[in-house]
């Protein structure tokens, strides 16, 4: 089943990776080290890339959105 991933930035500059299955309304945080409220952009994106690679290797189709511009 396809998964949607989205980066959220809170008011203090911390990034969180959220996910939901296609067709669901609600987003959930990914409870893995460095993917929730991470203040370090380099570390966050390195961990996000690793997470995406792990689930893609399992054949999961991914739709990724980064709201940070």
mmCIF file of the N, C-alpha and C atoms, coordinates in Angstrom:
data_MODEL
# 
_entry.id   MODEL 
# 
loop_
_atom_site.group_PDB 
_atom_site.id 
_atom_site.type_symbol 
_atom_site.label_atom_id 
_atom_site.label_alt_id 
_atom_site.label_comp_id 
_atom_site.label_asym_id 
_atom_site.label_entity_id 
_atom_site.label_seq_id 
_atom_site.pdbx_PDB_ins_code 
_atom_site.Cartn_x 
_atom_site.Cartn_y 
_atom_site.Cartn_z 
_atom_site.occupancy 
_atom_site.B_iso_or_equiv 
_atom_site.pdbx_formal_charge 
_atom_site.auth_seq_id 
_atom_site.auth_comp_id 
_atom_site.auth_asym_id 
_atom_site.auth_atom_id 
_atom_site.pdbx_PDB_model_num 
ATOM 1   N N  . UNK A 1 1  ? 0.849  -1.188 0.000  1.00 0.00 ? 1  UNK A N  1 
ATOM 2   C CA . UNK A 1 1  ? 0.000  0.000  0.000  1.00 0.00 ? 1  UNK A CA 1 
ATOM 3   C C  . UNK A 1 1  ? 0.890  1.245  0.000  1.00 0.00 ? 1  UNK A C  1 
ATOM 4   N N  . UNK A 1 2  ? 0.607  2.199  -0.875 1.00 0.00 ? 2  UNK A N  1 
ATOM 5   C CA . UNK A 1 2  ? 1.409  3.431  -0.926 1.00 0.00 ? 2  UNK A CA 1 
ATOM 6   C C  . UNK A 1 2  ? 1.365  4.206  0.397  1.00 0.00 ? 2  UNK A C  1 
ATOM 7   N N  . UNK A 1 3  ? 2.457  4.901  0.670  1.00 0.00 ? 3  UNK A N  1 
ATOM 8   C CA . UNK A 1 3  ? 2.574  5.711  1.877  1.00 0.00 ? 3  UNK A CA 1 
ATOM 9   C C  . UNK A 1 3  ? 2.901  7.143  1.475  1.00 0.00 ? 3  UNK A C  1 
ATOM 10  N N  . UNK A 1 4  ? 2.258  8.087  2.137  1.00 0.00 ? 4  UNK A N  1 
ATOM 11  C CA . UNK A 1 4  ? 2.575  9.498  1.947  1.00 0.00 ? 4  UNK A CA 1 
ATOM 12  C C  . UNK A 1 4  ? 3.446  9.944  3.120  1.00 0.00 ? 4  UNK A C  1 
ATOM 13  N N  . UNK A 1 5  ? 4.530  10.632 2.804  1.00 0.00 ? 5  UNK A N  1 
ATOM 14  C CA . UNK A 1 5  ? 5.417  11.189 3.822  1.00 0.00 ? 5  UNK A CA 1 
ATOM 15  C C  . UNK A 1 5  ? 5.460  12.696 3.639  1.00 0.00 ? 5  UNK A C  1 
ATOM 16  N N  . UNK A 1 6  ? 5.540  13.398 4.763  1.00 0.00 ? 6  UNK A N  1 
ATOM 17  C CA . UNK A 1 6  ? 5.566  14.857 4.715  1.00 0.00 ? 6  UNK A CA 1 
ATOM 18  C C  . UNK A 1 6  ? 6.436  15.379 5.847  1.00 0.00 ? 6  UNK A C  1 
ATOM 19  N N  . UNK A 1 7  ? 7.214  16.411 5.545  1.00 0.00 ? 7  UNK A N  1 
ATOM 20  C CA . UNK A 1 7  ? 8.041  17.079 6.554  1.00 0.00 ? 7  UNK A CA 1 
ATOM 21  C C  . UNK A 1 7  ? 7.256  18.264 7.089  1.00 0.00 ? 7  UNK A C  1 
ATOM 22  N N  . UNK A 1 8  ? 7.220  18.359 8.404  1.00 0.00 ? 8  UNK A N  1 
ATOM 23  C CA . UNK A 1 8  ? 6.559  19.484 9.062  1.00 0.00 ? 8  UNK A CA 1 
ATOM 24  C C  . UNK A 1 8  ? 7.598  20.251 9.869  1.00 0.00 ? 8  UNK A C  1 
ATOM 25  N N  . UNK A 1 9  ? 7.513  21.567 9.844  1.00 0.00 ? 9  UNK A N  1 
ATOM 26  C CA . UNK A 1 9  ? 8.414  22.434 10.603 1.00 0.00 ? 9  UNK A CA 1 
ATOM 27  C C  . UNK A 1 9  ? 7.595  23.155 11.657 1.00 0.00 ? 9  UNK A C  1 
ATOM 28  N N  . UNK A 1 10 ? 7.994  23.004 12.932 1.00 0.00 ? 10 UNK A N  1 
ATOM 29  C CA . UNK A 1 10 ? 7.233  23.704 13.974 1.00 0.00 ? 10 UNK A CA 1 
ATOM 30  C C  . UNK A 1 10 ? 7.810  25.108 14.175 1.00 0.00 ? 10 UNK A C  1 
ATOM 31  N N  . UNK A 1 11 ? 7.197  25.873 15.034 1.00 0.00 ? 11 UNK A N  1 
ATOM 32  C CA . UNK A 1 11 ? 7.567  27.268 15.247 1.00 0.00 ? 11 UNK A CA 1 
ATOM 33  C C  . UNK A 1 11 ? 8.965  27.500 15.775 1.00 0.00 ? 11 UNK A C  1 
ATOM 34  N N  . UNK A 1 12 ? 9.582  26.472 16.344 1.00 0.00 ? 12 UNK A N  1 
ATOM 35  C CA . UNK A 1 12 ? 10.930 26.627 16.884 1.00 0.00 ? 12 UNK A CA 1 
ATOM 36  C C  . UNK A 1 12 ? 11.998 26.092 15.938 1.00 0.00 ? 12 UNK A C  1 
ATOM 37  N N  . UNK A 1 13 ? 11.592 25.730 14.703 1.00 0.00 ? 13 UNK A N  1 
ATOM 38  C CA . UNK A 1 13 ? 12.551 25.261 13.714 1.00 0.00 ? 13 UNK A CA 1 
ATOM 39  C C  . UNK A 1 13 ? 12.860 23.782 13.766 1.00 0.00 ? 13 UNK A C  1 
ATOM 40  N N  . UNK A 1 14 ? 12.074 23.020 14.486 1.00 0.00 ? 14 UNK A N  1 
ATOM 41  C CA . UNK A 1 14 ? 12.288 21.568 14.571 1.00 0.00 ? 14 UNK A CA 1 
ATOM 42  C C  . UNK A 1 14 ? 11.458 20.866 13.507 1.00 0.00 ? 14 UNK A C  1 
ATOM 43  N N  . UNK A 1 15 ? 12.079 19.882 12.863 1.00 0.00 ? 15 UNK A N  1 
ATOM 44  C CA . UNK A 1 15 ? 11.423 19.140 11.794 1.00 0.00 ? 15 UNK A CA 1 
ATOM 45  C C  . UNK A 1 15 ? 10.928 17.780 12.293 1.00 0.00 ? 15 UNK A C  1 
ATOM 46  N N  . UNK A 1 16 ? 9.763  17.375 11.767 1.00 0.00 ? 16 UNK A N  1 
ATOM 47  C CA . UNK A 1 16 ? 9.174  16.078 12.090 1.00 0.00 ? 16 UNK A CA 1 
ATOM 48  C C  . UNK A 1 16 ? 8.708  15.434 10.793 1.00 0.00 ? 16 UNK A C  1 
ATOM 49  N N  . UNK A 1 17 ? 8.972  14.128 10.659 1.00 0.00 ? 17 UNK A N  1 
ATOM 50  C CA . UNK A 1 17 ? 8.495  13.387 9.496  1.00 0.00 ? 17 UNK A CA 1 
ATOM 51  C C  . UNK A 1 17 ? 7.162  12.742 9.863  1.00 0.00 ? 17 UNK A C  1 
ATOM 52  N N  . UNK A 1 18 ? 6.150  13.015 9.042  1.00 0.00 ? 18 UNK A N  1 
ATOM 53  C CA . UNK A 1 18 ? 4.808  12.480 9.253  1.00 0.00 ? 18 UNK A CA 1 
ATOM 54  C C  . UNK A 1 18 ? 4.478  11.494 8.141  1.00 0.00 ? 18 UNK A C  1 
ATOM 55  N N  . UNK A 1 19 ? 3.587  10.558 8.448  1.00 0.00 ? 19 UNK A N  1 
ATOM 56  C CA . UNK A 1 19 ? 3.169  9.597  7.423  1.00 0.00 ? 19 UNK A CA 1 
ATOM 57  C C  . UNK A 1 19 ? 1.686  9.289  7.535  1.00 0.00 ? 19 UNK A C  1 
ATOM 58  N N  . UNK A 1 20 ? 1.150  8.803  6.423  1.00 0.00 ? 20 UNK A N  1 
ATOM 59  C CA . UNK A 1 20 ? -0.199 8.257  6.386  1.00 0.00 ? 20 UNK A CA 1 
ATOM 60  C C  . UNK A 1 20 ? -0.294 7.374  5.147  1.00 0.00 ? 20 UNK A C  1 
ATOM 61  N N  . UNK A 1 21 ? -1.191 6.410  5.213  1.00 0.00 ? 21 UNK A N  1 
ATOM 62  C CA . UNK A 1 21 ? -1.437 5.573  4.049  1.00 0.00 ? 21 UNK A CA 1 
ATOM 63  C C  . UNK A 1 21 ? -2.358 6.340  3.109  1.00 0.00 ? 21 UNK A C  1 
ATOM 64  N N  . UNK A 1 22 ? -2.156 6.168  1.829  1.00 0.00 ? 22 UNK A N  1 
ATOM 65  C CA . UNK A 1 22 ? -2.959 6.859  0.827  1.00 0.00 ? 22 UNK A CA 1 
ATOM 66  C C  . UNK A 1 22 ? -4.445 6.609  1.101  1.00 0.00 ? 22 UNK A C  1 
ATOM 67  N N  . UNK A 1 23 ? -5.202 7.688  1.115  1.00 0.00 ? 23 UNK A N  1 
ATOM 68  C CA . UNK A 1 23 ? -6.634 7.603  1.372  1.00 0.00 ? 23 UNK A CA 1 
ATOM 69  C C  . UNK A 1 23 ? -7.020 7.913  2.806  1.00 0.00 ? 23 UNK A C  1 
ATOM 70  N N  . UNK A 1 24 ? -6.060 7.885  3.733  1.00 0.00 ? 24 UNK A N  1 
ATOM 71  C CA . UNK A 1 24 ? -6.346 8.239  5.130  1.00 0.00 ? 24 UNK A CA 1 
ATOM 72  C C  . UNK A 1 24 ? -6.344 9.756  5.271  1.00 0.00 ? 24 UNK A C  1 
ATOM 73  N N  . UNK A 1 25 ? -7.066 10.239 6.265  1.00 0.00 ? 25 UNK A N  1 
ATOM 74  C CA . UNK A 1 25 ? -7.121 11.683 6.525  1.00 0.00 ? 25 UNK A CA 1 
ATOM 75  C C  . UNK A 1 25 ? -6.039 12.163 7.466  1.00 0.00 ? 25 UNK A C  1 
ATOM 76  N N  . UNK A 1 26 ? -5.787 11.411 8.520  1.00 0.00 ? 26 UNK A N  1 
ATOM 77  C CA . UNK A 1 26 ? -4.907 11.870 9.597  1.00 0.00 ? 26 UNK A CA 1 
ATOM 78  C C  . UNK A 1 26 ? -3.451 11.478 9.364  1.00 0.00 ? 26 UNK A C  1 
ATOM 79  N N  . UNK A 1 27 ? -2.567 12.387 9.740  1.00 0.00 ? 27 UNK A N  1 
ATOM 80  C CA . UNK A 1 27 ? -1.129 12.155 9.685  1.00 0.00 ? 27 UNK A CA 1 
ATOM 81  C C  . UNK A 1 27 ? -0.652 11.667 11.047 1.00 0.00 ? 27 UNK A C  1 
ATOM 82  N N  . UNK A 1 28 ? 0.384  10.828 11.054 1.00 0.00 ? 28 UNK A N  1 
ATOM 83  C CA . UNK A 1 28 ? 0.996  10.331 12.290 1.00 0.00 ? 28 UNK A CA 1 
ATOM 84  C C  . UNK A 1 28 ? 2.489  10.607 12.249 1.00 0.00 ? 28 UNK A C  1 
ATOM 85  N N  . UNK A 1 29 ? 3.059  10.864 13.419 1.00 0.00 ? 29 UNK A N  1 
ATOM 86  C CA . UNK A 1 29 ? 4.505  11.057 13.503 1.00 0.00 ? 29 UNK A CA 1 
ATOM 87  C C  . UNK A 1 29 ? 5.191  9.704  13.401 1.00 0.00 ? 29 UNK A C  1 
ATOM 88  N N  . UNK A 1 30 ? 6.370  9.709  12.825 1.00 0.00 ? 30 UNK A N  1 
ATOM 89  C CA . UNK A 1 30 ? 7.177  8.493  12.769 1.00 0.00 ? 30 UNK A CA 1 
ATOM 90  C C  . UNK A 1 30 ? 8.059  8.493  14.003 1.00 0.00 ? 30 UNK A C  1 
ATOM 91  N N  . UNK A 1 31 ? 7.825  7.533  14.874 1.00 0.00 ? 31 UNK A N  1 
ATOM 92  C CA . UNK A 1 31 ? 8.497  7.489  16.173 1.00 0.00 ? 31 UNK A CA 1 
ATOM 93  C C  . UNK A 1 31 ? 9.834  6.756  16.071 1.00 0.00 ? 31 UNK A C  1 
ATOM 94  N N  . UNK A 1 32 ? 10.756 7.350  15.320 1.00 0.00 ? 32 UNK A N  1 
ATOM 95  C CA . UNK A 1 32 ? 12.111 6.817  15.232 1.00 0.00 ? 32 UNK A CA 1 
ATOM 96  C C  . UNK A 1 32 ? 13.075 7.933  15.597 1.00 0.00 ? 32 UNK A C  1 
ATOM 97  N N  . UNK A 1 33 ? 14.214 7.561  16.127 1.00 0.00 ? 33 UNK A N  1 
ATOM 98  C CA . UNK A 1 33 ? 15.209 8.540  16.570 1.00 0.00 ? 33 UNK A CA 1 
ATOM 99  C C  . UNK A 1 33 ? 15.552 9.509  15.445 1.00 0.00 ? 33 UNK A C  1 
ATOM 100 N N  . UNK A 1 34 ? 15.488 10.801 15.752 1.00 0.00 ? 34 UNK A N  1 
ATOM 101 C CA . UNK A 1 34 ? 15.876 11.834 14.819 1.00 0.00 ? 34 UNK A CA 1 
ATOM 102 C C  . UNK A 1 34 ? 14.806 12.267 13.830 1.00 0.00 ? 34 UNK A C  1 
ATOM 103 N N  . UNK A 1 35 ? 13.646 11.612 13.831 1.00 0.00 ? 35 UNK A N  1 
ATOM 104 C CA . UNK A 1 35 ? 12.592 11.970 12.887 1.00 0.00 ? 35 UNK A CA 1 
ATOM 105 C C  . UNK A 1 35 ? 11.472 12.766 13.534 1.00 0.00 ? 35 UNK A C  1 
ATOM 106 N N  . UNK A 1 36 ? 11.554 12.986 14.834 1.00 0.00 ? 36 UNK A N  1 
ATOM 107 C CA . UNK A 1 36 ? 10.547 13.773 15.557 1.00 0.00 ? 36 UNK A CA 1 
ATOM 108 C C  . UNK A 1 36 ? 11.218 14.965 16.226 1.00 0.00 ? 36 UNK A C  1 
ATOM 109 N N  . UNK A 1 37 ? 10.746 16.153 15.921 1.00 0.00 ? 37 UNK A N  1 
ATOM 110 C CA . UNK A 1 37 ? 11.211 17.394 16.556 1.00 0.00 ? 37 UNK A CA 1 
ATOM 111 C C  . UNK A 1 37 ? 12.730 17.530 16.532 1.00 0.00 ? 37 UNK A C  1 
ATOM 112 N N  . UNK A 1 38 ? 13.325 17.261 15.395 1.00 0.00 ? 38 UNK A N  1 
ATOM 113 C CA . UNK A 1 38 ? 14.778 17.337 15.251 1.00 0.00 ? 38 UNK A CA 1 
ATOM 114 C C  . UNK A 1 38 ? 15.184 18.771 14.890 1.00 0.00 ? 38 UNK A C  1 
ATOM 115 N N  . UNK A 1 39 ? 16.052 19.400 15.708 1.00 0.00 ? 39 UNK A N  1 
ATOM 116 C CA . UNK A 1 39 ? 16.465 20.783 15.446 1.00 0.00 ? 39 UNK A CA 1 
ATOM 117 C C  . UNK A 1 39 ? 17.594 20.897 14.417 1.00 0.00 ? 39 UNK A C  1 
ATOM 118 N N  . UNK A 1 40 ? 18.218 19.770 14.057 1.00 0.00 ? 40 UNK A N  1 
ATOM 119 C CA . UNK A 1 40 ? 19.374 19.768 13.153 1.00 0.00 ? 40 UNK A CA 1 
ATOM 120 C C  . UNK A 1 40 ? 18.938 19.333 11.751 1.00 0.00 ? 40 UNK A C  1 
ATOM 121 N N  . UNK A 1 41 ? 18.831 20.275 10.798 1.00 0.00 ? 41 UNK A N  1 
ATOM 122 C CA . UNK A 1 41 ? 18.351 19.919 9.461  1.00 0.00 ? 41 UNK A CA 1 
ATOM 123 C C  . UNK A 1 41 ? 19.186 18.834 8.775  1.00 0.00 ? 41 UNK A C  1 
ATOM 124 N N  . UNK A 1 42 ? 20.510 18.900 8.886  1.00 0.00 ? 42 UNK A N  1 
ATOM 125 C CA . UNK A 1 42 ? 21.369 17.900 8.236  1.00 0.00 ? 42 UNK A CA 1 
ATOM 126 C C  . UNK A 1 42 ? 21.091 16.504 8.778  1.00 0.00 ? 42 UNK A C  1 
ATOM 127 N N  . UNK A 1 43 ? 21.019 16.382 10.087 1.00 0.00 ? 43 UNK A N  1 
ATOM 128 C CA . UNK A 1 43 ? 20.742 15.089 10.718 1.00 0.00 ? 43 UNK A CA 1 
ATOM 129 C C  . UNK A 1 43 ? 19.345 14.600 10.345 1.00 0.00 ? 43 UNK A C  1 
ATOM 130 N N  . UNK A 1 44 ? 18.379 15.507 10.375 1.00 0.00 ? 44 UNK A N  1 
ATOM 131 C CA . UNK A 1 44 ? 17.005 15.127 10.058 1.00 0.00 ? 44 UNK A CA 1 
ATOM 132 C C  . UNK A 1 44 ? 16.904 14.559 8.645  1.00 0.00 ? 44 UNK A C  1 
ATOM 133 N N  . UNK A 1 45 ? 17.467 15.261 7.660  1.00 0.00 ? 45 UNK A N  1 
ATOM 134 C CA . UNK A 1 45 ? 17.344 14.811 6.273  1.00 0.00 ? 45 UNK A CA 1 
ATOM 135 C C  . UNK A 1 45 ? 18.161 13.551 6.005  1.00 0.00 ? 45 UNK A C  1 
ATOM 136 N N  . UNK A 1 46 ? 19.274 13.375 6.688  1.00 0.00 ? 46 UNK A N  1 
ATOM 137 C CA . UNK A 1 46 ? 20.047 12.135 6.558  1.00 0.00 ? 46 UNK A CA 1 
ATOM 138 C C  . UNK A 1 46 ? 19.216 10.957 7.071  1.00 0.00 ? 46 UNK A C  1 
ATOM 139 N N  . UNK A 1 47 ? 18.584 11.139 8.217  1.00 0.00 ? 47 UNK A N  1 
ATOM 140 C CA . UNK A 1 47 ? 17.748 10.073 8.785  1.00 0.00 ? 47 UNK A CA 1 
ATOM 141 C C  . UNK A 1 47 ? 16.492 9.836  7.945  1.00 0.00 ? 47 UNK A C  1 
ATOM 142 N N  . UNK A 1 48 ? 15.928 10.921 7.398  1.00 0.00 ? 48 UNK A N  1 
ATOM 143 C CA . UNK A 1 48 ? 14.755 10.783 6.533  1.00 0.00 ? 48 UNK A CA 1 
ATOM 144 C C  . UNK A 1 48 ? 15.114 9.974  5.283  1.00 0.00 ? 48 UNK A C  1 
ATOM 145 N N  . UNK A 1 49 ? 16.252 10.260 4.676  1.00 0.00 ? 49 UNK A N  1 
ATOM 146 C CA . UNK A 1 49 ? 16.698 9.514  3.498  1.00 0.00 ? 49 UNK A CA 1 
ATOM 147 C C  . UNK A 1 49 ? 16.877 8.031  3.830  1.00 0.00 ? 49 UNK A C  1 
ATOM 148 N N  . UNK A 1 50 ? 17.425 7.743  4.999  1.00 0.00 ? 50 UNK A N  1 
ATOM 149 C CA . UNK A 1 50 ? 17.586 6.355  5.426  1.00 0.00 ? 50 UNK A CA 1 
ATOM 150 C C  . UNK A 1 50 ? 16.252 5.662  5.621  1.00 0.00 ? 50 UNK A C  1 
ATOM 151 N N  . UNK A 1 51 ? 15.303 6.360  6.221  1.00 0.00 ? 51 UNK A N  1 
ATOM 152 C CA . UNK A 1 51 ? 13.967 5.796  6.441  1.00 0.00 ? 51 UNK A CA 1 
ATOM 153 C C  . UNK A 1 51 ? 13.289 5.508  5.103  1.00 0.00 ? 51 UNK A C  1 
ATOM 154 N N  . UNK A 1 52 ? 13.371 6.453  4.170  1.00 0.00 ? 52 UNK A N  1 
ATOM 155 C CA . UNK A 1 52 ? 12.771 6.264  2.853  1.00 0.00 ? 52 UNK A CA 1 
ATOM 156 C C  . UNK A 1 52 ? 13.419 5.076  2.139  1.00 0.00 ? 52 UNK A C  1 
ATOM 157 N N  . UNK A 1 53 ? 14.730 4.973  2.210  1.00 0.00 ? 53 UNK A N  1 
ATOM 158 C CA . UNK A 1 53 ? 15.435 3.852  1.570  1.00 0.00 ? 53 UNK A CA 1 
ATOM 159 C C  . UNK A 1 53 ? 14.988 2.515  2.166  1.00 0.00 ? 53 UNK A C  1 
ATOM 160 N N  . UNK A 1 54 ? 14.822 2.470  3.475  1.00 0.00 ? 54 UNK A N  1 
ATOM 161 C CA . UNK A 1 54 ? 14.398 1.227  4.137  1.00 0.00 ? 54 UNK A CA 1 
ATOM 162 C C  . UNK A 1 54 ? 13.019 0.773  3.680  1.00 0.00 ? 54 UNK A C  1 
ATOM 163 N N  . UNK A 1 55 ? 12.071 1.690  3.628  1.00 0.00 ? 55 UNK A N  1 
ATOM 164 C CA . UNK A 1 55 ? 10.722 1.259  3.245  1.00 0.00 ? 55 UNK A CA 1 
ATOM 165 C C  . UNK A 1 55 ? 10.617 1.043  1.735  1.00 0.00 ? 55 UNK A C  1 
ATOM 166 N N  . UNK A 1 56 ? 11.379 1.791  0.942  1.00 0.00 ? 56 UNK A N  1 
ATOM 167 C CA . UNK A 1 56 ? 11.376 1.580  -0.511 1.00 0.00 ? 56 UNK A CA 1 
ATOM 168 C C  . UNK A 1 56 ? 11.956 0.207  -0.852 1.00 0.00 ? 56 UNK A C  1 
ATOM 169 N N  . UNK A 1 57 ? 12.952 -0.227 -0.079 1.00 0.00 ? 57 UNK A N  1 
ATOM 170 C CA . UNK A 1 57 ? 13.558 -1.543 -0.301 1.00 0.00 ? 57 UNK A CA 1 
ATOM 171 C C  . UNK A 1 57 ? 12.557 -2.674 -0.062 1.00 0.00 ? 57 UNK A C  1 
ATOM 172 N N  . UNK A 1 58 ? 11.504 -2.386 0.687  1.00 0.00 ? 58 UNK A N  1 
ATOM 173 C CA . UNK A 1 58 ? 10.449 -3.374 0.948  1.00 0.00 ? 58 UNK A CA 1 
ATOM 174 C C  . UNK A 1 58 ? 9.354  -3.315 -0.111 1.00 0.00 ? 58 UNK A C  1 
ATOM 175 N N  . UNK A 1 59 ? 9.549  -2.470 -1.132 1.00 0.00 ? 59 UNK A N  1 
ATOM 176 C CA . UNK A 1 59 ? 8.596  -2.370 -2.218 1.00 0.00 ? 59 UNK A CA 1 
ATOM 177 C C  . UNK A 1 59 ? 7.448  -1.402 -1.990 1.00 0.00 ? 59 UNK A C  1 
ATOM 178 N N  . UNK A 1 60 ? 7.559  -0.572 -0.963 1.00 0.00 ? 60 UNK A N  1 
ATOM 179 C CA . UNK A 1 60 ? 6.506  0.397  -0.661 1.00 0.00 ? 60 UNK A CA 1 
ATOM 180 C C  . UNK A 1 60 ? 6.643  1.601  -1.591 1.00 0.00 ? 60 UNK A C  1 
ATOM 181 N N  . UNK A 1 61 ? 5.552  1.983  -2.238 1.00 0.00 ? 61 UNK A N  1 
ATOM 182 C CA . UNK A 1 61 ? 5.539  3.179  -3.074 1.00 0.00 ? 61 UNK A CA 1 
ATOM 183 C C  . UNK A 1 61 ? 5.389  4.393  -2.164 1.00 0.00 ? 61 UNK A C  1 
ATOM 184 N N  . UNK A 1 62 ? 6.189  5.423  -2.394 1.00 0.00 ? 62 UNK A N  1 
ATOM 185 C CA . UNK A 1 62 ? 6.261  6.574  -1.500 1.00 0.00 ? 62 UNK A CA 1 
ATOM 186 C C  . UNK A 1 62 ? 5.925  7.855  -2.248 1.00 0.00 ? 62 UNK A C  1 
ATOM 187 N N  . UNK A 1 63 ? 5.079  8.674  -1.631 1.00 0.00 ? 63 UNK A N  1 
ATOM 188 C CA . UNK A 1 63 ? 4.805  10.025 -2.097 1.00 0.00 ? 63 UNK A CA 1 
ATOM 189 C C  . UNK A 1 63 ? 5.349  10.950 -1.012 1.00 0.00 ? 63 UNK A C  1 
ATOM 190 N N  . UNK A 1 64 ? 6.333  11.771 -1.365 1.00 0.00 ? 64 UNK A N  1 
ATOM 191 C CA . UNK A 1 64 ? 7.048  12.605 -0.395 1.00 0.00 ? 64 UNK A CA 1 
ATOM 192 C C  . UNK A 1 64 ? 6.793  14.081 -0.674 1.00 0.00 ? 64 UNK A C  1 
ATOM 193 N N  . UNK A 1 65 ? 6.473  14.801 0.402  1.00 0.00 ? 65 UNK A N  1 
ATOM 194 C CA . UNK A 1 65 ? 6.289  16.251 0.316  1.00 0.00 ? 65 UNK A CA 1 
ATOM 195 C C  . UNK A 1 65 ? 7.091  16.910 1.423  1.00 0.00 ? 65 UNK A C  1 
ATOM 196 N N  . UNK A 1 66 ? 7.833  17.937 1.043  1.00 0.00 ? 66 UNK A N  1 
ATOM 197 C CA . UNK A 1 66 ? 8.571  18.716 2.035  1.00 0.00 ? 66 UNK A CA 1 
ATOM 198 C C  . UNK A 1 66 ? 7.977  20.122 2.018  1.00 0.00 ? 66 UNK A C  1 
ATOM 199 N N  . UNK A 1 67 ? 7.340  20.513 3.085  1.00 0.00 ? 67 UNK A N  1 
ATOM 200 C CA . UNK A 1 67 ? 6.677  21.815 3.143  1.00 0.00 ? 67 UNK A CA 1 
ATOM 201 C C  . UNK A 1 67 ? 7.658  22.956 3.414  1.00 0.00 ? 67 UNK A C  1 
ATOM 202 N N  . UNK A 1 68 ? 8.916  22.610 3.651  1.00 0.00 ? 68 UNK A N  1 
ATOM 203 C CA . UNK A 1 68 ? 9.942  23.616 3.902  1.00 0.00 ? 68 UNK A CA 1 
ATOM 204 C C  . UNK A 1 68 ? 10.411 24.151 2.539  1.00 0.00 ? 68 UNK A C  1 
ATOM 205 N N  . UNK A 1 69 ? 10.366 25.450 2.376  1.00 0.00 ? 69 UNK A N  1 
ATOM 206 C CA . UNK A 1 69 ? 10.791 26.035 1.088  1.00 0.00 ? 69 UNK A CA 1 
ATOM 207 C C  . UNK A 1 69 ? 11.962 26.940 1.286  1.00 0.00 ? 69 UNK A C  1 
# 
